[in-house]
Amino acid sequence: MEHARPGDAHDLACTVWTLSDGHAGNVRQAAALGEALAAGTMRAWTLRARAPWRWCAPRRLPGSRGAFGPDFAQALAAPPLLAIGCGRQAALATRLAGATGARSVQILDPRIDPRHWDLVIAPEHDGLAGANVLAPLGSLHPVDDAWLRAAREAFPALGALPGPRTALLVGGPSRHYRLDADAFARLLARLARTVAREGGSLLATASRRTPAALAAALRALPAGAPGLRWTGEADGRNPYPGLLAWADRIVCTPDSVNMLSEACATRAPVFVFEPERLGGRPRRFLDALLARGRVRPVDDALAPFEAEPLRETARIAALVRERLALR
């Protein structure tokens, strides 16, 4: 992969493409980096590779230019200055864009040699190394002071709720974490005791991965207690940005690197429920947060502590600009 030469400058007023398979976490990371870098037009592609490329991506097979259909193949005739992909399917698309002249940046470990891209951005806990690899602590996301200010403006009613406002962010079971009904009942009972003792509000939100039984347990929390319970679109607009923006403290299940990264980008203390139950590579990320003192395990006190926001997107964007001589 050809790299920018010292003294070269590439103008980001040109189009930037973001490429993903449409999965929310991948879309969010690619868009966050694109928005942190782009001074001009951005085009978001949602791509689904045809067989056999969807099985082999990001490896290139004969005819790979047509892997994502005629629209993308035709667009490659006029490539952008910068193509940013996230996820394995997008990794083939960024390779194709790079081969036609775009600067190529791939987010998440592509599972093949990073040399096929100008830059690869893989979280520190993945352990990927290379001259063109950047390793953020956690995932990329848009949460910064401006984002939080906009979220407060979008959800002003949350700011009128009594404090302390405890935000509960609920994920779901994963390959590395088992969130069952018994464990979740322990968490809810503990938070209910804390809110009853202190007063304040409990603002709880589920995610796309939250099992129906756990969402039902959230809905069953006493309706008269101040706060809100959001378990899906039937409950109205997703208040997640407002929860991050207005929380005095945040309680998370430990299953999602993205969710923990965004919670830790606020200035609120973050508490993680039973971190010892998490395994695999995500545990390395959680251990790094615990070692830094950015998160603490959930306990009965949920006592406040100084919290320095963890904001890797801006740092990584600056490194991308420097490495690729972007302006």
ABEGO torsion letter per residue (X at the ends): XBBBBBGBBBBAABBBBBBBAGBAAAAAAAAAAAAAABABBBBBBBBBBBOAAAAAOABBBBGAAAAAEAAAAAAAABBBABBBBBEAAAAAAAAAAAAAGBBBBBBEBAGBBAAABABBBBBAAAGBBEAABBBBBEBBBABBAAAAAAAAAABAAAAABBOBBBBBBBBBBBAABBBBAAAAAAAAAAAAAAAAAAEEBBBBBBBAABBAAAAAAAAABBAABBEBBBAEAAAEBBAAAAAAAABABBBBBAABAAAAAAAAABABBBBBBGAAABBEAAAAAAAAAAAAGABBBBBAAGBBBBBBBBBAAAAAAAAAAAAAGBX
